[in-house]
Each structure stands twice: as structure tokens, then as C-alpha cells.
Amino acid sequence: MDSNKAALTTRSQLVLICLFFVLRAEEPADGGGGWSLTSDFRLQDEGRCNIDVFDSSSLSYQQFIERYAYSRPVILRGLTDNTKFRLLCSKSSLLQGYGDRRVRLSTANTYSYRKVDVPFQEYVDIFLRPQSSDALGSDTLYFFGDNNFTEWRSLFEHYEPPPYVLPHTSGAYSFGIAGPGTGVPFHWHGPGYSEVVYGRKRWFLYPPDQEPHFHPNHTTLSWVTETYPHLPEDEAPLECTIRPGEVLYFPDRWWHATLNLDTSVFISTFLG
């Protein structure tokens, strides 16, 4: 092996070691809602944050529209109080209320989706687990996006969505729960918000005219370990890790990929 290959191998190994540091701590100090177990893998590397972050009192609606709504992502803190919704999303509460209801699982690959319907209890018991770095997108199955609004209405009616809406749009919810290492690979759609209820979610974003280099059947975790460390500076994404109480806004047609660092409960509001 020549020196260049050896150096690349060493850097890749360091990334993997950093990503897969195993925390065997007690319940997180901010409360994991019963979703974070002492045996869970938790990905440690939150990466940098080069996206603007504001407390809700620091950015008015007019400033949001003028500076971000149509041009770039932004993260807002303390925009709403979803304390009650968070309590209702605890593991025990969701299993009690929805354990016997069927949820639709999707594969996390870019251009095609395989769908599987299972009872929510079965998803939590069998499918909700850390994802390996060598899994293909077509082999992954987790719960995100496909929600029967009628069945989940009693939960969603307690969610307070971000009040900064775009003119002439209305919101549609996408709710999900996923294990560490899962996430959706790069794709794009209309504008919206993403909020983490429990756990942490790492985001990577590119503007519409800068399509990222990625394999459509490779997972975000694979991209982070194999491609991300070798990106030249002019191809680096906008990125940040969001936590409970933070809401990320992404504009129309922006490329984005996500990586759940913990067992995470999350909800998005798509503006259409």
C-alpha cells in the first residue's frame, strides 16, 4: 500500500472511530423519553454548524421572510412550546396509544422506495435499532413520513408548528422515529421545517444549483464515512446538528440529507 492510500485508510478509520463511539451512560440529562437505552449506539460526531442560529426573539417574521425564506436555511430556537407534545411522544405513551396500529416503513434510498406495513409495536421491538455503516439504502427500513393523518390526528393536534409560514402555503406533517445511524440520503422537495422531539439529527444541505456527489443507494452514514471527509472546501455542505427545542427551516428545492445520531423522534412541517 502506498503512502497516499495508507493516509486515506487512516483518516477513514479515524472517522469511523469518532462516529461509532459507544456511550453507555444513563438516560440523557434532558430526558430521552424512554427511547435512549444504556446499550444504544450514539454517534458522537455532531460536526460543525455553519448555518445561522437565532433565538425566536432575535429574528422577526419580516426578517425571516427577507433573509431566509427564499434563499438559505436557518435554525430557530424556542419558537414554540411543545412540552405537552414531547410528553405524548415518550416511548411508553406512544406504545400505549398506538402500539397496535400499523405504520408504513420505507427504505432510505434516493430514487425508489420499498414500503412495508407493520404494527407500531413490532417496529419498535424489531426494526428500531442502530444501522450499520455498510448497509445499502434498499436494505434499510424505518418509520418516517408515511403517516395516516386520521389515525395519528389525536397526537398531531397537540403539536404547535412553527408560526413563520410562507405566504399562500399550508403545512402537512411528517412524523418519524429512527435508530442511530439512520437517515435519508440527498434529495429535494418543497420548503419546510424539521424539529427533533427526542435525540439529535445532523443535517447536510446544498443549494438547488449545487447537486452533491452521492450514490442513490448508499446511506447517509456511508456518505459521511466515505465521501464527506474527502470533500474539497468548495464542495463542503451547509450543516448543523439540531436538538430538541430547535427547528431547522430549509427553502424550496434545497438538496438535503439527514443522519440520526441517537434514537430520535422527529416531526417535519412541509409547506405546500
C-alpha positions as CSV (number, residue, x, y, z in Angstrom):
1,M,0.0,0.0,0.0
2,D,1.5,3.4,-1.0
3,S,1.6,6.3,1.4
4,N,-1.4,8.1,-0.1
5,K,-3.6,5.1,0.3
6,A,-2.4,4.5,3.8
7,A,-3.2,8.1,4.7
8,L,-6.7,7.8,3.3
9,T,-7.3,4.5,5.1
10,T,-6.1,6.0,8.4
11,R,-8.4,9.0,8.0
12,S,-11.4,6.8,7.2
13,Q,-10.6,4.7,10.3
14,L,-10.5,7.8,12.5
15,V,-13.9,8.9,11.1
16,L,-15.4,5.6,11.9
17,I,-13.9,5.5,15.4
18,C,-15.3,9.0,16.0
19,L,-18.7,8.2,14.7
20,F,-19.2,4.9,16.5
21,F,-18.0,5.8,20.0
22,V,-20.4,3.8,22.2
23,L,-22.0,5.7,25.1
24,R,-23.0,3.5,27.9
25,A,-24.3,6.3,30.1
26,E,-27.6,6.7,31.9
27,E,-30.6,8.4,30.4
28,P,-29.6,11.7,28.8
29,A,-29.8,14.7,31.2
30,D,-32.5,16.3,29.1
31,G,-34.6,13.1,29.1
32,G,-34.8,10.6,26.3
33,G,-38.5,9.8,26.7
34,G,-37.6,6.2,27.2
35,W,-36.1,5.9,23.7
36,S,-32.5,6.1,24.6
37,L,-31.3,2.9,26.2
38,T,-28.0,2.3,28.0
39,S,-27.0,-0.2,25.4
40,D,-27.6,2.2,22.4
41,F,-25.0,3.2,20.0
42,R,-24.9,7.0,19.8
43,L,-22.9,8.7,17.1
44,Q,-20.7,11.2,18.7
45,D,-19.5,13.5,15.9
46,E,-22.0,16.4,15.6
47,G,-19.8,18.1,13.0
48,R,-19.6,21.8,12.6
49,C,-22.5,24.2,12.4
50,N,-22.3,26.8,9.6
51,I,-26.0,27.6,9.5
52,D,-27.3,30.8,11.1
53,V,-29.0,30.1,14.5
54,F,-31.3,32.5,16.2
55,D,-33.4,32.6,19.4
56,S,-37.0,33.3,18.4
57,S,-36.9,36.8,19.9
58,S,-33.9,37.7,17.7
59,L,-35.5,37.2,14.3
60,S,-38.8,38.7,13.4
61,Y,-41.2,37.2,10.9
62,Q,-40.4,40.0,8.4
63,Q,-36.6,39.4,8.8
64,F,-37.2,35.6,8.3
65,I,-39.0,36.3,5.0
66,E,-36.5,38.8,3.7
67,R,-33.3,37.0,4.7
68,Y,-34.1,33.2,4.7
69,A,-37.5,32.1,3.4
70,Y,-36.4,32.0,-0.3
71,S,-32.6,32.0,0.0
72,R,-31.0,29.9,2.7
73,P,-31.6,27.6,5.7
74,V,-31.8,28.9,9.2
75,I,-32.2,27.4,12.7
76,L,-34.6,28.9,15.2
77,R,-34.7,28.2,19.0
78,G,-37.6,28.5,21.3
79,L,-40.0,29.3,18.5
80,T,-42.9,27.2,20.1
81,D,-43.6,25.4,23.3
82,N,-44.2,21.7,22.6
83,T,-43.7,20.4,26.1
84,K,-47.0,18.5,26.0
85,F,-46.4,17.0,22.6
86,R,-43.0,15.9,23.7
87,L,-44.5,14.1,26.7
88,L,-47.0,12.4,24.4
89,C,-44.1,11.2,22.2
90,S,-42.4,9.3,25.0
91,K,-41.9,5.6,24.3
92,S,-44.5,4.4,26.9
93,S,-47.1,6.9,25.8
94,L,-46.8,6.1,22.1
95,L,-46.8,2.4,22.6
96,Q,-49.9,2.6,24.8
97,G,-51.8,4.7,22.4
98,Y,-50.6,3.4,19.0
99,G,-48.8,0.1,19.6
100,D,-51.4,-2.0,17.7
101,R,-51.7,0.4,14.8
102,R,-49.9,-0.3,11.6
103,V,-47.2,2.0,10.4
104,R,-45.6,2.2,7.0
105,L,-41.8,1.7,6.8
106,S,-39.8,3.0,3.9
107,T,-36.3,2.2,2.5
108,A,-33.9,5.1,2.7
109,N,-32.6,5.3,-0.8
110,T,-33.0,8.3,-3.1
111,Y,-34.9,7.3,-6.2
112,S,-37.1,4.3,-5.2
113,Y,-38.9,3.3,-2.0
114,R,-39.9,-0.1,-0.8
115,K,-42.9,0.1,1.6
116,V,-43.7,-2.4,4.4
117,D,-46.6,-2.1,6.8
118,V,-46.1,-3.5,10.4
119,P,-47.7,-2.9,13.8
120,F,-46.0,0.0,15.6
121,Q,-45.1,-2.3,18.5
122,E,-43.3,-4.6,16.1
123,Y,-41.4,-1.7,14.6
124,V,-40.2,-0.7,18.0
125,D,-39.3,-4.2,19.1
126,I,-37.7,-5.5,15.9
127,F,-36.8,-2.7,13.4
128,L,-35.8,0.2,15.7
129,R,-32.1,-0.4,16.1
130,P,-28.7,1.1,15.1
131,Q,-27.9,1.0,11.4
132,S,-24.6,-0.5,10.2
133,S,-22.3,1.6,8.1
134,D,-22.2,-1.0,5.3
135,A,-26.0,-1.3,4.9
136,L,-27.4,-0.4,1.4
137,G,-30.3,2.1,1.3
138,S,-32.5,-0.5,-0.3
139,D,-32.0,-2.8,2.8
140,T,-33.0,-0.2,5.4
141,L,-36.5,0.1,6.7
142,Y,-37.6,2.7,9.1
143,F,-40.6,4.8,10.1
144,F,-40.6,8.3,8.6
145,G,-43.0,10.3,6.5
146,D,-45.9,7.9,5.7
147,N,-48.4,8.8,8.4
148,N,-52.1,8.1,8.3
149,F,-53.3,11.5,9.5
150,T,-56.7,10.2,10.6
151,E,-55.1,7.6,12.9
152,W,-52.4,10.0,14.3
153,R,-54.7,13.0,14.5
154,S,-55.1,12.8,18.3
155,L,-51.3,13.2,18.6
156,F,-50.7,15.8,15.9
157,E,-53.4,18.1,17.3
158,H,-51.1,18.7,20.3
159,Y,-48.2,19.8,18.1
160,E,-47.6,23.5,17.7
161,P,-46.0,24.1,14.3
162,P,-43.6,26.9,13.6
163,P,-45.6,30.1,13.2
164,Y,-43.3,31.6,10.4
165,V,-45.2,30.3,7.4
166,L,-44.7,31.3,3.8
167,P,-47.5,33.3,2.1
168,H,-50.1,31.1,0.3
169,T,-48.9,27.8,1.9
170,S,-50.3,25.4,4.4
171,G,-48.5,22.8,6.5
172,A,-48.5,19.0,6.2
173,Y,-46.9,16.9,8.9
174,S,-44.3,14.1,8.6
175,F,-43.6,12.2,11.8
176,G,-41.0,9.6,12.4
177,I,-38.9,7.5,14.8
178,A,-35.5,6.0,13.9
179,G,-32.4,4.5,15.4
180,P,-28.8,5.8,15.4
181,G,-27.1,5.8,12.1
182,T,-30.3,6.0,10.1
183,G,-31.3,8.9,7.9
184,V,-32.4,9.9,4.4
185,P,-29.8,10.4,1.6
186,F,-29.7,13.5,-0.5
187,H,-33.0,14.6,-2.1
188,W,-35.0,17.7,-2.6
189,H,-38.6,18.9,-2.4
190,G,-40.6,22.0,-1.3
191,P,-39.8,24.2,1.7
192,G,-40.4,23.1,5.3
193,Y,-39.3,22.8,8.9
194,S,-37.8,19.9,10.8
195,E,-37.9,19.6,14.6
196,V,-36.4,16.9,16.8
197,V,-38.6,15.8,19.7
198,Y,-36.0,13.4,21.3
199,G,-32.5,12.7,20.2
200,R,-30.2,14.6,17.7
201,K,-30.4,14.9,14.0
202,R,-27.4,16.0,11.8
203,W,-28.3,17.9,8.6
204,F,-26.3,18.4,5.4
205,L,-27.7,20.9,2.8
206,Y,-26.7,22.2,-0.7
207,P,-28.4,25.0,-2.7
208,P,-30.5,23.9,-5.7
209,D,-27.8,24.7,-8.3
210,Q,-25.1,22.6,-6.4
211,E,-26.1,18.9,-6.7
212,P,-24.0,16.9,-4.2
213,H,-22.0,13.8,-5.2
214,F,-23.7,10.7,-3.8
215,H,-24.7,7.2,-4.7
216,P,-28.5,6.9,-4.7
217,N,-28.4,3.5,-3.0
218,H,-25.8,4.4,-0.3
219,T,-27.0,5.6,3.1
220,T,-26.1,9.0,4.6
221,L,-23.9,7.2,7.2
222,S,-22.0,5.7,4.3
223,W,-21.6,9.1,2.7
224,V,-20.4,10.6,5.9
225,T,-17.8,8.0,6.5
226,E,-16.6,7.6,2.9
227,T,-17.2,10.8,0.9
228,Y,-17.6,13.6,3.4
229,P,-14.0,13.5,4.8
230,H,-12.5,14.0,1.4
231,L,-14.7,16.8,0.1
232,P,-12.7,19.9,-1.1
233,E,-13.7,23.1,0.7
234,D,-15.7,24.4,-2.2
235,E,-17.9,21.3,-2.1
236,A,-18.5,21.3,1.6
237,P,-22.2,21.4,2.6
238,L,-24.0,23.7,5.0
239,E,-24.5,21.6,8.0
240,C,-25.6,21.5,11.7
241,T,-26.9,19.1,14.3
242,I,-30.3,20.1,15.8
243,R,-31.6,19.1,19.2
244,P,-34.9,19.3,21.0
245,G,-36.2,22.8,21.1
246,E,-34.6,23.7,17.8
247,V,-36.3,24.0,14.4
248,L,-34.4,23.9,11.1
249,Y,-36.0,25.7,8.1
250,F,-35.0,24.6,4.5
251,P,-36.0,26.6,1.4
252,D,-37.6,25.2,-1.7
253,R,-35.6,22.7,-3.8
254,W,-32.6,22.7,-1.5
255,W,-30.7,19.3,-1.5
256,H,-30.5,17.8,2.0
257,A,-29.6,14.6,3.8
258,T,-30.1,13.7,7.4
259,L,-28.3,11.4,9.9
260,N,-29.9,10.5,13.3
261,L,-27.1,10.5,15.9
262,D,-29.3,8.9,18.6
263,T,-32.6,7.0,18.6
264,S,-34.6,10.0,17.5
265,V,-38.3,11.1,17.4
266,F,-38.9,13.9,14.9
267,I,-41.5,15.8,13.0
268,S,-41.4,17.9,9.9
269,T,-43.8,20.5,8.6
270,F,-43.9,20.7,4.8
271,L,-45.2,24.0,3.4
272,G,-47.1,23.4,0.2
